[in-house]
């Protein structure tokens, strides 16, 4: 199971969790495991090292995105479609650099609330049914 964030610039606006069971593992077991990871994160918080590594990855992604006209167009287009501004996109690296471990933990406590979550199951249709 993993947290799928999509593009790093807009991930915070739409966090979601996704998991695919393997072998004899049930969907309920995957959901329970994801919930356990989230509960541990909320209990212990993220570390300074984890935040530093994430910031480094996000900032590297921002630099590498400048190598592709198509990626730049997608980034700016997605930002415009979600109500952001050109300045918000341009300032994104500086904004990310200012994020602290306390910021991440506060946002996690605010938004990773199991009482506000929704779980959906995508399954194949039974044989012989249309």
Buried (B, 14 or more C-beta within 10 A) or exposed (E): BEBEEEEBBBBEEEBEBEBEBEEEEEBEEBBEBBBEBBEEBBEEBBEEEEBEEBBEEBBEBBEEBEEEEEBEEEBBEBBEEEEBEEEBBEEBBEEBEEBEBEEBBEEBEEEBEEEEBEEEEEEEEEEEEE
